[in-house]
Amino acid sequence: MKDKIFEVLQRIGRSFMLPIAILPVAGLLLGLGSSFTNETTIATYHLGKILGDGTILHALLVIMNKVGSAVFDNLPLLFAVGVAIGMAKKEKEVAALSAVIAYFVMNISISGMLEINGKILEDGSIAKDVLSGTIASVCGINTLQMGVFGGIIVGLGVAALHNRFHKIQLPNALSFFAGSRFVPIISTIVYMFVGILLYFVWPVVQNGIYALGGLVTGSGYLGTLIFGIVKRALIPFGLHHVFYMPFWQTAVGGTMEVAGQTIQGGQNIFFAQLADASHVAHFSADATRYFSGEFIFMIFGLPGAALAMYRTAKPEKKKQAGGLLFSAALTSMLTGITEPIEFSFLFVAPILFVVQVILAGAAYMIAHILNIAVGLTFSGGFLDLFLFGILQGNDKTSWLRIIPVGIIYFLLYYFIFYFLIKKLDLKTPGREDDDQQVKLYTKADVNARKSQKGDSENVADDPLSADITRGLGGKKNIDGVDCCATRLRCTVYNADLVDDALLKSTGASGVIHKGNGVQVVYGPNVTVIKSNLEDYLETAPDIEYTKDSIDSVEKTEAPQEEKTEQKVTKTIVISSPITGVAADLSTAPDEAFAGRMMGDGAVVTPTDAIVKAPEDGEVVFVFDTKHAIGFMTDSGLSMLLHIGIDTVQLNGKGFEVFVENGQKVKKGDPMMKLDLEYLKEHAPSVTSPVLCTELEDNQKVRLLKDGEIKAGEELFAVDFYE
């Protein structure tokens, strides 16, 4: 159990590396931009002519600030996607899309609850009785401030849903939504309720953090220590904003009269004193105790930890680890962005994060005791130390005291981290297992144990995929696997090795050859078959089969049954959805349609651009490529309106769809408009199959019209026999 938990934590840690990769660059942009566009800074140092509003440098710095802010403002969303990708076992792009959808659904659900309960007013403003800092704008949505933790909730949950449902099979009527298509659907439903639940749960967490803040302010140096420890402990979860903002911006962080005005909040007090030309005394350390200590461990301490991780890296991985750790350390020193370093060891070696929290918390207290009063705009990096410490002079800030304390901190971090990494064999960057790469980003881990299983075990686990592989000539003969709505589309190196009989024995309605392309018709459940086949091919033996080397399934003639006269009990008439020329389905210029592998019906070659509803019913699905519509008549027939042949390759060009999934329509309602000129030029044929896809054995199609036909006229009948 312990090993399992540790394995999961490691996977989570590696999944964090994907969004973290952008943080060093974003941190530099944000640090530079925010520091040198601060109005107080510009006015204090009389830099208006160089960096003031209207200058080229100011414009560039504003853009840099906005670019960096865009990353950090949306870090929860980045973590939602990154964690989902890292934790998903297969089809990671589906997990990523589902995470984005779930993230917005969760926050909009929370926003809805806030509006319903009067926390957000009709004009979009926040009610006055709402605790400051508890509601934030996320991608334009007013929701609860959950920070990165909100993204982690989404990422882990969506990954779990994806791994559970990406191969799900549904009843035939709903089979289009099976497999990976089901993941964003279930994610949407689940996270709507998660958002509603979090509306009740999350404020409890927020209020607890705020209450802890009241304890800090009244506890002197001990309170500063508690503040520092709590703030650093909350960093990975994104909750630190809720905790420290009241100390920075409200009376929770103290009040002071500066230049005849009462100022509230530690950061506000510092900048008020900075802007006061008559202020010549030492800046208030009681105001700056909520951030001055950051310079000690951000500029000195964490780089020491980075050096320790580099020194303990495996020799063959030192170069890679060095690049990672150097950039992370430089980012921490210059801008005070510590996430790249902290997240590099947080989950792979939690004990190191415990050390970081204790030492960092102590740094706040030490700075307070030593009367260090260096302010900041963003974080405790060298840029802010230079602007608000060095340039202000030691008499006003005591910034020189940071250096000896910082050196001690560098040594403490280095030796403690070095000792623990060596003693406990911690998997910090550069010490991963030999099959793992040192990266700030992650790919899906290949299941090594699975790859070590015997071929016989693989066949036993998935005999269907094994048979399909053999029918296609073996893994070595398969160049690519894809699918559309009903067909498994494969590319093989040698089409002569494909065994049609074996493929048909796997449940295929037919097999179509087009050069080295092989289309195996399975029906709407093909997405699940494709996903299973891809999984199987990862560990299948890399060999090539010939028809002589396998026991091919031979075709046998079923005994002829004596025909008996059957009585028609019911007839359902289907009208043409298109004005054009009607013909028997056997005339379709496609083997699968002509052979009735995908259903029975008729074809219509359109002469008019409008495709209409053939009967009253419901749009079951619209293909992403817009070339086909799944339709369920009110009489209970499942239909497929497929416009043209091989039009899936056009990726939606030439089609304008007027309906959406789940929409009710009446006979004759416009559903689609065609660009016939474009389709005739780019598609092999515009002849369009109109199919009933799920006919029973006692249901037969009878063509009613052959030749010119108008939309709404009777096309074919479905007779029901006893």
Summary of the structure (lengths in Angstrom):
residues: 722
radius of gyration: 33.1
end to end distance: 59.2
largest distance: 110.7
contacts: 2524
relative contact order: 0.07
helix: 52%
strand: 16%
